[in-house]
Amino acid sequence: MYDFDVATPSTVADAAAALGQEDAQALGGGQTLIPTLKQRLASPSVLVSLTGIDEMKGIRTDADGKLCIGGATPHVDVAREGFAGLAGLAAHIGDPAVRNRGTIGGSLANNDPSACYPAAFLGCGGTAVTNTREIDADDFFDGMFTTALDEGEILTEVRFAVPQASNYQKFVQPASRFALVGVFVAQFADGVRVAVTGASEEGVFRWAEAEAALSADFSASALDGLTLPGDGMISDLHGTGAYRAHLVGVMAKRAVTAAA
């Protein structure tokens, strides 16, 4: 490690001011950032901890029936209080230590291509609330480790429309506990959304053909014959692009069966 300062603001306004310093970086649960610092892959001069901001914690339901989760809320709380598909997803992130420290806002802002939350957020058509604006899920992700968040912008709350039925299935990469492939399926009155993580070189994405098929018939058999190309999928020592493309279909069918 190296020398750096740590700011511990108690309000979002104070955190935004602290992030205005040169080379400042936000710190959520630290499950990604701290290992990155240890490997000297990042070298901020100031870490701005968001874990002491009470207004960024907790889970509530708003007047429109949406589930609103503070950006600094840990995974373990989402596993206890989220709707079925989201709670199940959160309950299987990492291990108990990760679930007690990692936060939903930190995961979404980091946008790891194999993280689980991006699939739920995109699959539910959620809304990211920041200290300056609101961003729809379809406009939030912008490729691996990149989002629409501006420098110094803080993800304060995540809002989910609660689906009629939902489920998340992931094929676990044993060493990291991240998703080799993960699929989130959400059924709403006006149709079905399907979001895939872990597979594409471009990060999380929606599978439009599966959405159309499942909107007409919400059953695993509706996905028979649907395939994704291996081109553009991640190919590494854990699996080829073609293998990941095949797993997307397998995980999607499992998610629909579990949700239904």
Summary of the structure (lengths in Angstrom):
residues: 260
radius of gyration: 18.1
end to end distance: 48.6
largest distance: 57.3
contacts: 903
relative contact order: 0.12
helix: 34%
strand: 25%
